[in-house]
Amino acid sequence: MCTTCDTDAQTLPTTDEGREFVVAGMSCQPCATKVGAAVRAVPGVTDVRVDLAAARITVLGSADENRIRAAVTDAGYRITDPEPSR
C-alpha cells in the first residue's frame, strides 16, 4: 500500500538503455504514472521507463539532466543518488 496516495503498488517495465535515476517517494502505480508523465514532458525526452519496484526511472533522449530532475521535483518526488556498490 502506498502511503502517498493509498493505492496498491504494481511494477512497471524497465530497460537497461538510457540514463537511470533513483526516485524517492515513488511507491505505487499512480506515483509512477505521475513521474513518467512529468519526465515525458521534458523537451528532448524520447521515452521513459519506470521500474516501480526499484524506484528507478530510465530516460531515453537528449534532455538536460537538470530539467529531468526539475520535472521529478515539480511532480512532488525527488531524484536521489544511488547507494554505492559494495
N, C-alpha and C positions, 0 to 999 in steps of 0.2 A: 504494500500500500504506500502510495506516495504521500509524504507529509506536506507537500506543497499544494497539491490540488485534489487529494483524497480519491485517486483512481488507482486501479491495479496496474502494475508495471508489465510491460511487454518489451521484447527485444526486437530491434530493427537491424537490417543487414549492414555489413561494413565491408570495406575493401582495403587492400594494402597500398593502393596508389594514392598520391596526393600528400598534402600536409596534414598531420594529425595534431589535434588539440584535445586536452583533457578539460571537461566542462563540469564545474562544481555545481551541485544543486539539481541536476537533470536526473530525475529518478522515476519518471513514468512516461507513458506514450504521449500524453498531451504536452509534457515538458519537451520531449524530443521533437515533436512536431513544431512547436513554437521556435525552438532553437534552429531547426533545419530551415524553416521559412525565413527567419531573420537573416541567416547567413546566405541563403539563396538570393536574397535581395541585394547583396553587396555587388557593386559593379566588378566584373572580372571573374566572378564565381560561375563555373560551368556546371558543377554538381556538388552535392553534399551527401555524405553517407554518415548515418548516425548509428553508433553502437551503444545502445542504451545500457546494456549490462556492464559495459566497461566505462561508461560515462565519457565517451570519446566521440569526436566528430572527425571525419576526414574530408578535407576541402580540396576540390579539383579546380584548376583555373589559375589565373594570374592576379587575383585580387591581392591588395595590400594587406599584410598581416594585421596592421593596426586597425584597419576597417573591419576585419573579421572579428577581432577582439571587441571593438566598439559595438558591433551588432549583437554579439552574445551578451554583453553587459546591458545594452539597451533592452534586451528581451528579459532581463531580470536574473541572469546567470553570470558566471564568470569563468574565464579560462585560467586554469592553474598549471603550474609546471609539473610534469610527471615525476613520480618518485624515482630517485636514482637507482640504476640496476646494481644488483649485488653480485 
